[in-house]
């Protein structure tokens, strides 16, 4: 039973808690996308190249050579002799794969060539070398 002298209070929707929830969800999505950036290789100092071009590949593999000469395949340490077999294993049924060589600029030329030689033994493996673009230098065109 309702008393007649009570004033009618209009129904209200308090949106302050809803705004808090929306900001919390927004913060979650912003933070999660920051961690979704995919790093293809281990952190190394890539050499700079003026003529470097971006390569698009479906599912590339990355061979990383750090400054100390340690080799990694898709972030997992690997021996040079085991590299071709592991690449074949990761290829599975695919006929071609792009293998990106992510070598530190202080890695020896001989080691990079040895890795390229081993990867050429894998049928269907296409090689690419990761470089960092050098914005301070520009390529000149010859007429």
Secondary structure, 3 states (H helix, E strand, C coil): CCCCCCCCCCCCCCCHHHHHHHHHHHHHHHHHHHCCCCCCCCCCCCCEECCCCCCCCCCCEEEEECCCCCEEECCEECCHHHHHHHHHHHHCCCCCEEEEEEECCCCCHHHHHHHHHHHHCCCCEEEEECCEECCCCCCCCCC
